[in-house]
């Protein structure tokens, strides 16, 4: 990746996914922050500059859609990748947020990593 260490904020209410993604990304040189709550992710995004925000859509309370809406207000150029187990319906809803990077669960980690690297190089 070269240069500055890329930073990733991962937001998912599934602890296993947070743990697996954190370990895999750290092994590839990313600095990773995780949270299981959308409202906490918003606070972290306000306080820190992340190379990429990787967010689940369906979470209790402050879900991924609310997070995306809030991020658009103060970080319109944030590089966001969305992951969800809700298929085509979620993909269509994401278009209104301008999100083109969507991964269905279970995740294809190789494709996810490729997309992350492409976003960082932009």
N, C-alpha and C positions, 0 to 999 in steps of 0.2 A: 504494500500500500504506500510505502514511502512517506517521508515528511511527518507531519503531525499525526499523532495517534487518533484515529476516528473514535468518536463517542456515540453510544447508542443508548437510548431510553427504551426499555421494553415494558409494555403495559399489558398485563393479562391476569385474570383472577385465578387461573389454573397454576398453582405453585409448581407442579412438575414441568410445565412448559417454560416457566420463568427460569427454573434451575437448569434445564437442558440447554436452552438457548444461551443463557449466560455462560455456561461452561464452554459450549462450542465456539461462541464468538470470542471469548477471552483467549482461547487457544489459537485463534487466528489474528490476534493482535488488537482487538477492539477493547476499549474501556467501556464497561457496561454498568448501567444503573437499572434496577428493576423495581417495579411496584405492581401491586395487585388492584390498585384503585385509580379510577379515572381522575378524581379530584386531586389526588396526590401527584399524579402525572402532570396535571396542569400546573401545580405549584412548582414542581421540578423544572418544567419547561420554561417557566417565567424566570427562574433563578439561574438557569444554566443554558449554554449553547450546545445542542446535540447535533452531530453529523446526520443522524437518522433517528426518527421516532418510529418504533415498531409497535403497533397497537392492535389489540383485540377489539372487536365490536361489541360483543355481548358480555357485559359485566353487570353485576348488581349495582344499583344506585346510579352513579355518574358513569354512564356507559361510553363506548367508543364514539358513538355519533355525537354525543354532547361534547366530548373531548375535541373531536375534529372541528365542530362549530366554534368552540372557544379558541382553538389554535388559529383558525382562519382570521379571527379578530386581531390578534396581536403578533402572530408569526405566520403571515400569509405565504412566505417562501420556505417554510419548514419542509424538509424531505420526509415524507410519511409513507410508511408501508403498513397496510392493514392486513390482518389475518383473521379468519373467521371460519366457523364450521357451518355457516348459513348460505353457502353457495351463490347461485346466480342472482337471487333476490338482493343479497347484500351488495354484489358487484354493481348492479344497476343503481342502487341508492347512493353508492359512493361517487358516481359520476357527477352528482350535483355539488360535491365538494371538490371536484377536480382531481380526485384520487385515481391514478392509473395503475398503481402498484398494489395489487390485491392477491393474497395467497389463501387458498382454501386449506383448512385443516383436514387431515394431518398434513403438516408442512413438508414440502420437498426442500430440504435444507440446501442442496446444491444450487437450485434455482434461486432461492432466497438470497444466498450469499452472492451469487452473480449479480442480482439486482441491486443489492446493497453496494457492491463495489462500483457498479455503473453510476449509481446516484452520487457516490462520494467523488467520483472523477468529474462530474458535471460542474 
